């Protein structure tokens, strides 16, 4: 990483911005680690309880047989990654899983389906799940692929709280990872969701072989959206045998922590979530991510189809760090 001039503190403001420049983002990444963490933690304390972590649980409600070619995803029908395809789950099975997640301390229940784009009848079944989960007193989130205007409206009418649709990486690097869906397709879906009044959950995956400029451009794209995503999941690539990205050089953990910190500075009021890849993170790495401004996690033993730390391990870590689960900002 090349040395860059230090940023004057007055340039790093806790106010919401949507006009970030690439040079500014690169300057943040180039700060001495301690200075970057200090700025991110100061920003974090200005907007959130510094010791509160929002806890979400994620369930794969329809697994495998996806027509997309996302290079990281074992659910693609194009790859032999040992995934057994499963049809859309019955509503009652989903609600049973949601009850268990709530009992374990989750405040948000997220449901993921491996579709390029759902059929209208599928959306109606998902709405039944959303309404059942909300009846349990939990927030709801789904990720279903690309949506039509009408499907987005129906999800809003059905009470959906959040829609997840990640950008994954920079527009420049995107075609190295996915060719069956364009970057603009993703932006169009995000616009539909935002315009319908549904909260947006949107982030990316770090460690797919992208450059530092790509990481900067991903955060630039997110922070310069018309409205910052309410949740920003930052995933570390989980390498799965049989997928094209298996064998990608392992990312330096410090780069991942820097990405968390820069995301916190650029999107000060968003929940920045540690998502996929936590199973490979040490407790010390996760502690530094929390210090850098991460204040949300997915927990449970699976994230869709990949391993995740067990719930009891997360609770022990929270206790060691003096953290507690919650979900409200006092900003």
Secondary structure in CASP SS format (residue, H / E / C, confidence):
PFRMAT SS
TARGET T0000
AUTHOR 0000-0000-0000
METHOD secondary structure of the structure
MODEL  1
X C 1.00
X C 1.00
X C 1.00
X C 1.00
X C 1.00
X C 1.00
X C 1.00
X C 1.00
X H 1.00
X H 1.00
X H 1.00
X C 1.00
X C 1.00
X C 1.00
X C 1.00
X C 1.00
X C 1.00
X C 1.00
X C 1.00
X C 1.00
X C 1.00
X H 1.00
X H 1.00
X H 1.00
X H 1.00
X H 1.00
X H 1.00
X H 1.00
X H 1.00
X C 1.00
X C 1.00
X C 1.00
X H 1.00
X H 1.00
X H 1.00
X H 1.00
X H 1.00
X H 1.00
X H 1.00
X H 1.00
X H 1.00
X H 1.00
X H 1.00
X H 1.00
X H 1.00
X H 1.00
X H 1.00
X C 1.00
X C 1.00
X C 1.00
X C 1.00
X E 1.00
X E 1.00
X E 1.00
X E 1.00
X E 1.00
X E 1.00
X E 1.00
X E 1.00
X E 1.00
X E 1.00
X E 1.00
X E 1.00
X C 1.00
X C 1.00
X E 1.00
X C 1.00
X C 1.00
X C 1.00
X C 1.00
X C 1.00
X C 1.00
X C 1.00
X C 1.00
X C 1.00
X E 1.00
X C 1.00
X C 1.00
X C 1.00
X C 1.00
X C 1.00
X C 1.00
X C 1.00
X C 1.00
X C 1.00
X E 1.00
X C 1.00
X C 1.00
X C 1.00
X C 1.00
X H 1.00
X H 1.00
X H 1.00
X H 1.00
X H 1.00
X H 1.00
X H 1.00
X H 1.00
X H 1.00
X H 1.00
X H 1.00
X H 1.00
X H 1.00
X C 1.00
X C 1.00
X C 1.00
X C 1.00
X E 1.00
X E 1.00
X E 1.00
X E 1.00
X E 1.00
X E 1.00
X C 1.00
X C 1.00
X C 1.00
X E 1.00
X C 1.00
X C 1.00
X H 1.00
X H 1.00
X H 1.00
X H 1.00
X H 1.00
X H 1.00
X H 1.00
X H 1.00
X H 1.00
X H 1.00
X H 1.00
X H 1.00
X H 1.00
X H 1.00
X H 1.00
X H 1.00
X C 1.00
X C 1.00
X C 1.00
X E 1.00
X E 1.00
X E 1.00
X E 1.00
X E 1.00
X C 1.00
X C 1.00
X E 1.00
X C 1.00
X C 1.00
X H 1.00
X H 1.00
X H 1.00
X H 1.00
X H 1.00
X H 1.00
X H 1.00
X H 1.00
X H 1.00
X C 1.00
X C 1.00
X C 1.00
X C 1.00
X E 1.00
X E 1.00
X E 1.00
X C 1.00
X C 1.00
X C 1.00
X E 1.00
X C 1.00
X C 1.00
X H 1.00
X H 1.00
X H 1.00
X H 1.00
X C 1.00
X C 1.00
X C 1.00
X C 1.00
X C 1.00
X C 1.00
X C 1.00
X C 1.00
X H 1.00
X H 1.00
X H 1.00
X H 1.00
X H 1.00
X H 1.00
X H 1.00
X H 1.00
X H 1.00
X H 1.00
X H 1.00
X H 1.00
X H 1.00
X C 1.00
X C 1.00
X C 1.00
X E 1.00
X E 1.00
X E 1.00
X C 1.00
X C 1.00
X E 1.00
X E 1.00
X E 1.00
X C 1.00
X C 1.00
X C 1.00
X C 1.00
X C 1.00
X H 1.00
X H 1.00
X H 1.00
X H 1.00
X H 1.00
X H 1.00
X H 1.00
X H 1.00
X H 1.00
X H 1.00
X H 1.00
X H 1.00
X C 1.00
X C 1.00
X C 1.00
X C 1.00
X C 1.00
X C 1.00
X C 1.00
X E 1.00
X E 1.00
X E 1.00
X E 1.00
X E 1.00
X E 1.00
X C 1.00
X C 1.00
X C 1.00
X C 1.00
X C 1.00
X C 1.00
X C 1.00
X C 1.00
X C 1.00
X C 1.00
X C 1.00
X C 1.00
X C 1.00
X C 1.00
X C 1.00
X C 1.00
X H 1.00
X H 1.00
X H 1.00
X H 1.00
X H 1.00
X H 1.00
X H 1.00
X H 1.00
X H 1.00
X H 1.00
X H 1.00
X H 1.00
X H 1.00
X H 1.00
X C 1.00
X C 1.00
X C 1.00
X C 1.00
X E 1.00
X E 1.00
X E 1.00
X E 1.00
X C 1.00
X C 1.00
X C 1.00
X H 1.00
X H 1.00
X H 1.00
X C 1.00
X C 1.00
X H 1.00
X H 1.00
X H 1.00
X H 1.00
X H 1.00
X H 1.00
X H 1.00
X H 1.00
X H 1.00
X C 1.00
X C 1.00
X C 1.00
X C 1.00
X E 1.00
X E 1.00
X E 1.00
X E 1.00
X C 1.00
X C 1.00
X E 1.00
X E 1.00
X C 1.00
X C 1.00
X E 1.00
X E 1.00
X C 1.00
X C 1.00
X C 1.00
X H 1.00
X H 1.00
X H 1.00
X H 1.00
X H 1.00
X H 1.00
X H 1.00
X H 1.00
X H 1.00
X H 1.00
X H 1.00
X C 1.00
X C 1.00
X E 1.00
X E 1.00
X C 1.00
X C 1.00
X C 1.00
X C 1.00
X C 1.00
X C 1.00
END
